Amino acid sequence: MRSNNDSHDGPKKRPSRPQHQISPICAHDDDLEELVVDDAWVRICSDSAHPPFEWIPTVGRPGIEAGRTAVGLEFGVYDDLLLCVTDGLSEYGVIEYRYSQLNPLAYGELVKRYSHRVLGPTRYSTSSFLGGALGQLFREGLVAGGMGRMSGYWSYLSKAGMYGPLGTPMSDQILTWAQFAETIGAEPNDWPPLGWKAPPL
């Protein structure tokens, strides 16, 4: 068990532990990692059948819309992400890039809070958070989505979410991060929002 609420000044009181959880992606209930982030329990399913998936159970979190996080609501993440899901199916990386440009202040604050893979190894990152928010929009029936192979910088995920406006057929052509990067004059293996460039081969 890990928690970011423990400090040298003594541990803060943790929120009530939610009831037994089942992964909404694969329906497994074993090997679920749990931690406390921003006074809420987070569950992470790392089953080999899919990329790591995180969600926040609603038990013990009164007053917050089911499945939506307090941080996501505070920063307006859900509304902003809906504005980034446009023009057919896009790989996750395209949507995170659009979000970073739409609301760079919020993106910067999320990176400060959750870090990012380009800044060093981390079990939970800004991408995990935004990916979970997109998954929530999908479960609410606000976007179309599925799983697919990632490209360029995001290929380390092998498979991750791809999303489009509600009603977009999953048979539509997918806008990959590698394709999108070329349209903004970036190298596909780089991550421009944080100024990160891939090491030369």
MIDOSE-1310 file (N, C-alpha, C; in nm, 2 decimals, decimal comma, always signed):
residues 201
mrsn	+0,08/-0,12/+0,00/+0,00/+0,00/+0,00/+0,09/+0,12/+0,00; +0,06/+0,22/-0,09/+0,13/+0,34/-0,09/+0,03/+0,46/-0,08; +0,07/+0,56/-0,03/-0,02/+0,68/-0,02/+0,07/+0,81/-0,03; +0,01/+0,91/-0,10/+0,08/+1,03/-0,11/+0,03/+1,13/+0,00
ndsh	-0,05/+1,07/+0,10/-0,10/+1,16/+0,21/-0,01/+1,14/+0,33; +0,09/+1,06/+0,33/+0,18/+1,04/+0,45/+0,29/+1,14/+0,44; +0,32/+1,20/+0,55/+0,43/+1,30/+0,55/+0,51/+1,29/+0,68; +0,62/+1,36/+0,69/+0,70/+1,36/+0,81/+0,63/+1,42/+0,92
dgpk	+0,52/+1,50/+0,90/+0,44/+1,56/+1,01/+0,34/+1,46/+1,06; +0,34/+1,34/+1,01/+0,24/+1,24/+1,05/+0,14/+1,22/+0,95; +0,08/+1,09/+0,94/-0,01/+1,06/+0,83/-0,15/+1,14/+0,85; -0,20/+1,18/+0,74/-0,33/+1,24/+0,74/-0,44/+1,13/+0,75
krps	-0,56/+1,17/+0,79/-0,67/+1,07/+0,80/-0,71/+1,03/+0,66; -0,71/+0,90/+0,63/-0,75/+0,86/+0,50/-0,90/+0,85/+0,48; -0,95/+0,87/+0,36/-1,09/+0,85/+0,34/-1,14/+0,71/+0,36; -1,27/+0,69/+0,38/-1,32/+0,55/+0,40/-1,28/+0,46/+0,28
rpqh	-1,24/+0,34/+0,31/-1,20/+0,25/+0,20/-1,33/+0,21/+0,13; -1,33/+0,21/+0,00/-1,45/+0,17/-0,08/-1,47/+0,02/-0,06; -1,59/-0,03/-0,11/-1,62/-0,17/-0,10/-1,53/-0,24/-0,21; -1,54/-0,38/-0,20/-1,47/-0,46/-0,30/-1,49/-0,41/-0,44
qisp	-1,38/-0,41/-0,52/-1,38/-0,35/-0,65/-1,35/-0,46/-0,76; -1,41/-0,44/-0,87/-1,39/-0,52/-0,99/-1,34/-0,43/-1,10; -1,24/-0,47/-1,18/-1,19/-0,39/-1,29/-1,30/-0,37/-1,39; -1,34/-0,25/-1,43/-1,44/-0,22/-1,53/-1,40/-0,26/-1,67
icah	-1,27/-0,28/-1,69/-1,21/-0,32/-1,82/-1,21/-0,47/-1,84; -1,16/-0,54/-1,75/-1,15/-0,69/-1,77/-1,23/-0,77/-1,67; -1,29/-0,71/-1,57/-1,37/-0,77/-1,47/-1,29/-0,86/-1,37; -1,16/-0,84/-1,37/-1,08/-0,91/-1,27/-1,09/-0,84/-1,14
dddl	-1,07/-0,91/-1,03/-1,07/-0,84/-0,90/-0,94/-0,88/-0,82; -0,85/-0,94/-0,88/-0,73/-0,98/-0,81/-0,61/-0,89/-0,87; -0,51/-0,87/-0,78/-0,39/-0,79/-0,82/-0,43/-0,65/-0,86; -0,53/-0,59/-0,79/-0,56/-0,45/-0,81/-0,48/-0,37/-0,72
eelv	-0,40/-0,27/-0,77/-0,33/-0,18/-0,69/-0,42/-0,07/-0,63; -0,39/-0,03/-0,51/-0,47/+0,08/-0,45/-0,38/+0,18/-0,39; -0,42/+0,30/-0,40/-0,34/+0,41/-0,34/-0,44/+0,53/-0,32; -0,40/+0,62/-0,23/-0,47/+0,74/-0,21/-0,41/+0,86/-0,28
vdda	-0,49/+0,92/-0,36/-0,45/+1,04/-0,44/-0,55/+1,15/-0,41; -0,50/+1,26/-0,36/-0,59/+1,38/-0,34/-0,71/+1,34/-0,26; -0,69/+1,27/-0,15/-0,79/+1,23/-0,05/-0,90/+1,14/-0,11; -0,87/+1,06/-0,21/-0,96/+0,97/-0,27/-0,88/+0,84/-0,30
wvri	-0,95/+0,72/-0,28/-0,89/+0,60/-0,32/-0,89/+0,58/-0,47; -0,77/+0,53/-0,52/-0,76/+0,50/-0,66/-0,73/+0,36/-0,68; -0,80/+0,29/-0,77/-0,77/+0,15/-0,80/-0,70/+0,15/-0,94; -0,60/+0,06/-0,95/-0,53/+0,05/-1,08/-0,52/-0,10/-1,12
csds	-0,58/-0,13/-1,23/-0,57/-0,27/-1,28/-0,46/-0,28/-1,39; -0,36/-0,36/-1,36/-0,25/-0,38/-1,45/-0,25/-0,51/-1,52; -0,37/-0,57/-1,54/-0,38/-0,70/-1,61/-0,31/-0,69/-1,75; -0,24/-0,80/-1,78/-0,16/-0,80/-1,91/-0,25/-0,80/-2,03
ahpp	-0,38/-0,81/-2,02/-0,47/-0,81/-2,13/-0,49/-0,67/-2,18; -0,46/-0,57/-2,11/-0,48/-0,43/-2,15/-0,38/-0,34/-2,08; -0,37/-0,21/-2,13/-0,29/-0,12/-2,06/-0,33/-0,09/-1,92; -0,25/-0,04/-1,83/-0,29/+0,00/-1,70/-0,41/+0,09/-1,70
fewi	-0,51/+0,06/-1,62/-0,63/+0,14/-1,62/-0,66/+0,18/-1,48; -0,69/+0,31/-1,45/-0,72/+0,35/-1,32/-0,86/+0,41/-1,31; -0,92/+0,39/-1,19/-1,05/+0,45/-1,17/-1,06/+0,49/-1,02; -1,16/+0,57/-0,98/-1,18/+0,61/-0,85/-1,31/+0,57/-0,80
ptvg	-1,32/+0,47/-0,71/-1,46/+0,43/-0,66/-1,53/+0,55/-0,60; -1,66/+0,55/-0,60/-1,73/+0,66/-0,55/-1,77/+0,65/-0,40; -1,76/+0,53/-0,34/-1,79/+0,51/-0,20/-1,70/+0,59/-0,12; -1,76/+0,67/-0,02/-1,68/+0,75/+0,06/-1,64/+0,89/+0,01
rpgi	-1,70/+0,92/-0,11/-1,68/+1,05/-0,17/-1,81/+1,12/-0,20; -1,89/+1,15/-0,10/-2,02/+1,21/-0,13/-2,01/+1,35/-0,20; -2,11/+1,38/-0,27/-2,11/+1,51/-0,34/-2,04/+1,52/-0,47; -1,98/+1,41/-0,51/-1,90/+1,41/-0,64/-1,97/+1,32/-0,74
eagr	-2,00/+1,36/-0,86/-2,06/+1,28/-0,96/-1,99/+1,15/-0,97; -2,07/+1,04/-0,98/-2,01/+0,91/-0,98/-1,91/+0,89/-1,09; -1,79/+0,85/-1,06/-1,69/+0,82/-1,16/-1,60/+0,94/-1,19; -1,64/+1,06/-1,16/-1,56/+1,18/-1,19/-1,48/+1,22/-1,07
tavg	-1,36/+1,26/-1,09/-1,28/+1,30/-0,98/-1,29/+1,45/-0,94; -1,26/+1,48/-0,81/-1,27/+1,61/-0,76/-1,17/+1,70/-0,84; -1,05/+1,65/-0,87/-0,95/+1,73/-0,94/-1,00/+1,75/-1,08; -1,05/+1,65/-1,15/-1,10/+1,67/-1,28/-1,21/+1,77/-1,29
lefg	-1,30/+1,77/-1,19/-1,41/+1,87/-1,19/-1,35/+2,01/-1,16; -1,26/+2,02/-1,07/-1,20/+2,15/-1,03/-1,13/+2,22/-1,15; -1,06/+2,14/-1,23/-0,99/+2,19/-1,35/-1,07/+2,20/-1,48; -1,19/+2,15/-1,47/-1,28/+2,14/-1,59/-1,23/+2,05/-1,69
vydd	-1,16/+1,94/-1,65/-1,10/+1,85/-1,74/-1,20/+1,78/-1,83; -1,32/+1,74/-1,78/-1,41/+1,67/-1,86/-1,47/+1,75/-1,98; -1,50/+1,87/-1,95/-1,55/+1,96/-2,06/-1,44/+1,99/-2,16; -1,32/+2,01/-2,11/-1,21/+2,04/-2,20/-1,18/+1,92/-2,29
lllc	-1,18/+1,81/-2,23/-1,15/+1,69/-2,31/-1,25/+1,67/-2,42; -1,38/+1,70/-2,39/-1,48/+1,68/-2,50/-1,45/+1,77/-2,62; -1,39/+1,89/-2,59/-1,35/+1,98/-2,70/-1,23/+1,93/-2,78; -1,16/+1,83/-2,72/-1,04/+1,78/-2,79/-1,07/+1,65/-2,86
vtdg	-1,19/+1,60/-2,85/-1,23/+1,47/-2,92/-1,30/+1,52/-3,04; -1,23/+1,54/-3,15/-1,29/+1,59/-3,27/-1,24/+1,52/-3,39; -1,32/+1,54/-3,50/-1,27/+1,49/-3,64/-1,24/+1,34/-3,64; -1,33/+1,26/-3,60/-1,31/+1,12/-3,61/-1,22/+1,06/-3,49
lsey	-1,18/+0,94/-3,51/-1,10/+0,87/-3,41/-0,96/+0,92/-3,40; -0,91/+0,94/-3,28/-0,77/+0,98/-3,26/-0,71/+0,90/-3,15; -0,58/+0,87/-3,17/-0,51/+0,80/-3,06/-0,51/+0,89/-2,94; -0,49/+0,83/-2,83/-0,48/+0,90/-2,70/-0,38/+1,02/-2,71
gvie	-0,26/+1,00/-2,76/-0,16/+1,10/-2,76/-0,21/+1,23/-2,83; -0,29/+1,21/-2,94/-0,34/+1,33/-3,01/-0,43/+1,41/-2,92; -0,51/+1,34/-2,84/-0,60/+1,41/-2,75/-0,53/+1,48/-2,64; -0,43/+1,41/-2,58/-0,35/+1,48/-2,47/-0,28/+1,60/-2,53
yrys	-0,23/+1,59/-2,65/-0,17/+1,71/-2,71/-0,27/+1,82/-2,72; -0,38/+1,79/-2,78/-0,48/+1,90/-2,80/-0,52/+1,96/-2,66; -0,53/+1,88/-2,56/-0,57/+1,93/-2,43/-0,46/+2,02/-2,37; -0,33/+1,98/-2,40/-0,22/+2,06/-2,35/-0,22/+2,20/-2,41
qlnp	-0,27/+2,21/-2,54/-0,27/+2,34/-2,61/-0,40/+2,42/-2,57; -0,51/+2,35/-2,55/-0,63/+2,41/-2,52/-0,63/+2,48/-2,38; -0,57/+2,41/-2,28/-0,56/+2,46/-2,15/-0,42/+2,44/-2,09; -0,32/+2,51/-2,14/-0,19/+2,48/-2,09/-0,17/+2,51/-1,94
layg	-0,24/+2,60/-1,88/-0,22/+2,62/-1,74/-0,27/+2,50/-1,66; -0,39/+2,45/-1,69/-0,43/+2,33/-1,62/-0,34/+2,21/-1,65; -0,30/+2,20/-1,77/-0,21/+2,08/-1,80/-0,08/+2,09/-1,72; -0,02/+2,21/-1,71/+0,10/+2,23/-1,63/+0,07/+2,20/-1,48
elvk	-0,04/+2,24/-1,43/-0,08/+2,21/-1,29/-0,09/+2,06/-1,27; -0,15/+1,99/-1,37/-0,16/+1,84/-1,36/-0,03/+1,77/-1,36; +0,06/+1,83/-1,44/+0,20/+1,77/-1,45/+0,27/+1,79/-1,32; +0,25/+1,91/-1,26/+0,31/+1,93/-1,13/+0,26/+1,83/-1,02
rysh	+0,13/+1,81/-1,03/+0,06/+1,72/-0,93/+0,09/+1,57/-0,95; +0,09/+1,53/-1,08/+0,10/+1,39/-1,11/+0,22/+1,34/-1,18; +0,31/+1,44/-1,22/+0,43/+1,41/-1,30/+0,39/+1,36/-1,44; +0,49/+1,31/-1,51/+0,47/+1,26/-1,65/+0,59/+1,17/-1,68
rvlg	+0,56/+1,07/-1,76/+0,66/+0,98/-1,80/+0,79/+1,04/-1,85; +0,78/+1,15/-1,92/+0,90/+1,21/-1,98/+0,99/+1,27/-1,87; +0,93/+1,29/-1,75/+1,01/+1,35/-1,64/+1,07/+1,24/-1,55; +1,04/+1,12/-1,58/+1,10/+1,01/-1,50/+1,00/+0,90/-1,48
ptry	+1,04/+0,78/-1,43/+0,95/+0,67/-1,41/+0,85/+0,71/-1,30; +0,73/+0,67/-1,33/+0,62/+0,69/-1,23/+0,51/+0,59/-1,26; +0,45/+0,55/-1,15/+0,34/+0,45/-1,16/+0,21/+0,52/-1,20; +0,19/+0,65/-1,16/+0,07/+0,72/-1,19/+0,11/+0,86/-1,24
stss	+0,05/+0,90/-1,35/+0,10/+1,02/-1,42/-0,01/+1,10/-1,47; +0,02/+1,22/-1,52/-0,08/+1,30/-1,59/-0,16/+1,23/-1,70; -0,08/+1,15/-1,77/-0,15/+1,07/-1,88/-0,24/+0,96/-1,82; -0,21/+0,90/-1,71/-0,30/+0,81/-1,64/-0,43/+0,88/-1,60
flgg	-0,41/+1,00/-1,55/-0,52/+1,08/-1,50/-0,61/+1,12/-1,62; -0,56/+1,17/-1,72/-0,64/+1,21/-1,84/-0,70/+1,09/-1,91; -0,62/+0,98/-1,92/-0,68/+0,86/-1,98/-0,80/+0,81/-1,90; -0,79/+0,82/-1,76/-0,90/+0,78/-1,68/-1,02/+0,87/-1,70
algq	-1,00/+1,00/-1,72/-1,11/+1,09/-1,75/-1,17/+1,06/-1,88; -1,09/+1,03/-1,98/-1,15/+0,99/-2,11/-1,23/+0,86/-2,10; -1,18/+0,77/-2,02/-1,26/+0,65/-2,00/-1,39/+0,67/-1,93; -1,39/+0,77/-1,84/-1,51/+0,81/-1,77/-1,61/+0,87/-1,87
lfre	-1,57/+0,95/-1,96/-1,65/+1,01/-2,07/-1,71/+0,90/-2,16; -1,63/+0,80/-2,18/-1,68/+0,69/-2,26/-1,79/+0,61/-2,19; -1,76/+0,59/-2,06/-1,86/+0,51/-1,98/-1,99/+0,59/-1,97; -1,98/+0,72/-1,97/-2,10/+0,81/-1,96/-2,17/+0,82/-2,10
glva	-2,12/+0,76/-2,20/-2,18/+0,77/-2,33/-2,17/+0,90/-2,40; -2,06/+0,97/-2,37/-2,04/+1,11/-2,43/-1,94/+1,10/-2,54; -1,86/+1,00/-2,55/-1,77/+0,98/-2,67/-1,77/+0,84/-2,71; -1,73/+0,82/-2,84/-1,70/+0,68/-2,89/-1,56/+0,65/-2,86
ggmg	-1,53/+0,52/-2,84/-1,40/+0,48/-2,81/-1,37/+0,33/-2,82; -1,24/+0,30/-2,82/-1,20/+0,16/-2,82/-1,05/+0,16/-2,79; -0,99/+0,04/-2,80/-0,85/+0,02/-2,78/-0,78/-0,01/-2,91; -0,66/+0,04/-2,92/-0,58/+0,01/-3,04/-0,43/+0,04/-3,01
rmsg	-0,35/+0,00/-3,11/-0,21/+0,02/-3,10/-0,17/+0,17/-3,11; -0,07/+0,21/-3,03/-0,02/+0,34/-3,03/+0,10/+0,36/-3,12; +0,13/+0,48/-3,15/+0,25/+0,51/-3,24/+0,34/+0,61/-3,18; +0,46/+0,62/-3,24/+0,56/+0,72/-3,20/+0,59/+0,71/-3,06
ywsy	+0,59/+0,83/-2,99/+0,63/+0,84/-2,85/+0,54/+0,74/-2,77; +0,41/+0,73/-2,80/+0,31/+0,65/-2,72/+0,32/+0,50/-2,75; +0,41/+0,46/-2,84/+0,41/+0,31/-2,87/+0,46/+0,23/-2,75; +0,51/+0,29/-2,65/+0,55/+0,21/-2,53/+0,42/+0,15/-2,46
lska	+0,31/+0,21/-2,49/+0,18/+0,15/-2,43/+0,13/+0,03/-2,51; +0,18/+0,01/-2,63/+0,13/-0,10/-2,71/-0,01/-0,08/-2,75; -0,10/-0,09/-2,65/-0,24/-0,06/-2,68/-0,29/+0,04/-2,58; -0,38/+0,13/-2,62/-0,44/+0,23/-2,53/-0,56/+0,28/-2,60
gmyg	-0,63/+0,38/-2,53/-0,75/+0,43/-2,58/-0,74/+0,51/-2,70; -0,85/+0,50/-2,79/-0,86/+0,59/-2,90/-1,01/+0,64/-2,89; -1,03/+0,77/-2,92/-1,16/+0,82/-2,90/-1,20/+0,91/-3,01; -1,34/+0,93/-3,03/-1,39/+1,01/-3,13/-1,53/+1,07/-3,08
plgt	-1,58/+1,16/-3,15/-1,72/+1,21/-3,12/-1,82/+1,10/-3,11; -1,92/+1,11/-3,03/-2,02/+1,01/-3,01/-2,08/+0,97/-3,15; -2,09/+0,85/-3,18/-2,14/+0,80/-3,30/-2,04/+0,77/-3,41; -1,91/+0,80/-3,38/-1,80/+0,77/-3,47/-1,79/+0,62/-3,48
pmsd	-1,79/+0,56/-3,60/-1,78/+0,41/-3,62/-1,63/+0,37/-3,58; -1,62/+0,26/-3,52/-1,48/+0,21/-3,48/-1,41/+0,17/-3,61; -1,48/+0,16/-3,72/-1,41/+0,12/-3,85/-1,35/+0,24/-3,92; -1,37/+0,36/-3,86/-1,32/+0,48/-3,93/-1,16/+0,48/-3,92
qilt	-1,10/+0,55/-4,01/-0,96/+0,56/-4,01/-0,91/+0,64/-3,88; -0,81/+0,59/-3,82/-0,76/+0,65/-3,70/-0,65/+0,75/-3,72; -0,66/+0,87/-3,66/-0,55/+0,97/-3,67/-0,45/+0,93/-3,56; -0,33/+0,88/-3,61/-0,23/+0,84/-3,51/-0,15/+0,96/-3,46
waqf	-0,08/+0,94/-3,35/+0,01/+1,05/-3,30/+0,12/+1,07/-3,40; +0,17/+0,97/-3,46/+0,28/+0,99/-3,56/+0,24/+1,07/-3,68; +0,11/+1,05/-3,73/+0,06/+1,13/-3,84/+0,04/+1,28/-3,79; -0,02/+1,29/-3,67/-0,05/+1,42/-3,62/+0,07/+1,50/-3,59
aeti	+0,18/+1,44/-3,54/+0,30/+1,51/-3,51/+0,36/+1,57/-3,63; +0,35/+1,50/-3,75/+0,41/+1,56/-3,87/+0,33/+1,69/-3,91; +0,20/+1,69/-3,88/+0,12/+1,81/-3,92/+0,16/+1,94/-3,84; +0,22/+1,91/-3,72/+0,26/+2,03/-3,63/+0,41/+2,05/-3,64
gaep	+0,48/+1,98/-3,73/+0,62/+1,99/-3,74/+0,70/+1,93/-3,63; +0,65/+1,83/-3,57/+0,72/+1,76/-3,46/+0,76/+1,62/-3,50; +0,87/+1,57/-3,43/+0,91/+1,43/-3,45/+0,81/+1,34/-3,38; +0,77/+1,23/-3,44/+0,67/+1,14/-3,38/+0,72/+1,08/-3,24
ndwp	+0,85/+1,07/-3,22/+0,90/+1,01/-3,10/+0,92/+1,11/-2,99; +0,90/+1,24/-3,02/+0,91/+1,35/-2,92/+0,78/+1,37/-2,85; +0,78/+1,45/-2,74/+0,66/+1,49/-2,67/+0,67/+1,65/-2,66; +0,62/+1,72/-2,76/+0,64/+1,87/-2,76/+0,58/+1,94/-2,64
plgw	+0,47/+1,91/-2,59/+0,41/+1,99/-2,48/+0,51/+2,01/-2,36; +0,60/+1,92/-2,34/+0,69/+1,93/-2,23/+0,84/+1,95/-2,28; +0,85/+1,97/-2,41/+0,98/+2,00/-2,47/+1,07/+1,88/-2,46; +1,02/+1,76/-2,46/+1,10/+1,64/-2,45/+1,13/+1,58/-2,59
kapp	+1,26/+1,55/-2,61/+1,30/+1,49/-2,74/+1,36/+1,36/-2,72; +1,32/+1,26/-2,81/+1,37/+1,13/-2,79/+1,52/+1,12/-2,81; +1,60/+1,04/-2,74/+1,74/+1,03/-2,76/+1,77/+0,98/-2,90; +1,88/+1,02/-2,96/+1,91/+0,98/-3,10/+1,94/+0,83/-3,09
l	+1,90/+0,76/-3,20/+1,93/+0,62/-3,21/+2,07/+0,59/-3,23
